[in-house]
Amino acid sequence: MSEFPILQRSVHGKPLVYLDNAATTQKPRAVIDAIAEYYEHSNANVHRGGHALGTEATDLFEAARQTVADFIGAPSASTIVFTSGATGSINLVAASWGRTNIHQGDVVALTSMEHHANIVPWYMLCEEVGATLEVVRVLDDGTLDMDHLRSVLASGPKLLAITHVSNTLGTINPIDEICAMARENGVVTLVDGAQSVQHQPVDVVAMGCDLFVFSAHKLFGPTGIGVLYGRDEILASMPPYQGGGSMISTVSFERITYNDVPMRFEAGTPHIAGAVGMAAAIRWFSALDRDMLQQQDVEHTAQICAALSEVTGARIIGTAPERVGIVSFVVDGVHASDIGTLLDTMGVAIRVGHHCTQPLMQRFGVTSTARVSTSVYTTSHDINVFTRSLHKALSMLR
Amino acid sequence: MTIDTTIAEMIDLFAMLPDWEERYAQIIAYGKDLAPYPEEFRNETFRVKGCQSNVWLHPTFDGQRVHFDADSDAVIVRGLTAMLMRVYDHRTPDEILATKPDFLAALGLDQHLSQNRTNGLASMVKQIMMYAFAFRSLGSKVNT
């Protein structure tokens, strides 16, 4: 897509083939322009001051909140909290909702396919309050063990923190069904949508989750901004997380009253340009033919898997039938980092490592994998270049 | 061979290999020359932190020179390690500390020193320097 300036560049003298979209997506011209436009024309602080620029910046910032709400099917803009990203959102929930609701002896349920961002905050909370983590197993094909999930939910955890799409395996979890099961058992659900928003249509009401988080940068937007969606009742019940400007109603040294949701959770000057950029990304993305893109995603995933099946000694980690364009693999006798280094010299950017999912690496008996991840601008040609480059790299390494 | 001639030789060799493919083939070949790593030191104590692949570095000091055993489970990292060994192995702590890894830039390998931590070359160089620094203090104590 010519709308992505960075995709026109070359790397090490070769045309860039960017296949690390699960780490971050590239930014279309529309997003870059919206951010520049904001700084060139409208920059001011929000929610304070009565001048024209302040009003303009506030209007843009709050319009972005509405754009986000519409994008994920949230009932109102007041259910959308701007954070620094999915990680920031989860930490907010763990610190605020978690400290209020999770007590000694309680259980927080996770799955073994969670990103560290959806493990570590819960581990820290459990350590602090004397609660325990219960981990739902992943089957050999990279799907969730639904029987195990059912029994874990029946055992009465307070919360289920679960990813919608695995950043390592590409597995799409049957999230509507999972949220319904949790609800029947009175378990609050937090869904990590970091990987799903660019691959799957998201409607938080239809999904039936209580909390949903994602980052703008994995959705063609800027880094440093993300979203926490929470059902009204949940957000309203949550105490403030960080103190500062904007999140208060009145302050004296004797008594402080806090602002309403979502402002209560947005202390200090927010990432205004980030919100503007995220809204531009969502508008740009929403104008695309999503059905066509999903079909393309399925085709690209099949093309990658077919190519890897012809590589001697290659093993795909995660073969779930319902999946997105994220494919992890290992090659017998070859270290993933060597593959990554040589592909890079050929202009092909993939990710190698544990992908911030060390428990999942342990589950599959590997220390690292190479991961190819697609996006809307990925072409069949990109995958062919990747395949040719992989064969060339392996011929040097074995 | 002095450090300077060792570095100059590698730079000359790489200058004759303008193609990335040949350069990496050379790096991998360097790795094949690396002496076998003593298995008893293949443990957490001697594992260099901050590397995506496993890198082990074990130093010994005879009072004058530092000897390193080194290894990696990744082929390219082992090659890069072998290149560092050509420069830093069997040198005095002063020689090691006086030799900044600038030569990697001359070899076109400075990208491997990035904080990206893809292969931990920066961590390895830092570890070599730290051992040299420790042995220098030890050496000066032995002398006095």
Contacts between the chains, C-beta under 8 A, distances in Angstrom:
chain1	res1	chain2	res2	distance
A	12	B	20	6.6
A	334	B	75	7.7
A	335	B	53	5.4
A	335	B	73	5.8
A	335	B	74	3.7
A	335	B	75	6.7
A	335	B	77	7.8
A	337	B	52	4.9
A	337	B	53	4.6
A	337	B	74	4.7
A	337	B	76	7.3
A	337	B	77	6.7
A	337	B	118	6.3
A	337	B	119	6.0
A	338	B	53	7.9
A	338	B	74	5.0
A	338	B	75	4.9
A	338	B	76	4.9
A	338	B	77	7.6
A	340	B	118	6.6
A	341	B	24	7.9
A	341	B	76	5.1
A	341	B	118	6.8
A	341	B	119	6.8
A	342	B	24	6.4
A	342	B	76	7.3
A	345	B	20	4.6
A	345	B	21	7.9
A	345	B	24	6.8
A	352	B	52	6.8
A	352	B	118	7.5
A	353	B	52	5.4
A	368	B	52	6.8
A	368	B	53	7.9
A	392	B	21	8.0
A	396	B	21	7.2
A	396	B	24	6.4
A	396	B	25	6.3
A	396	B	28	6.8
A	397	B	28	7.4
A	397	B	75	5.5
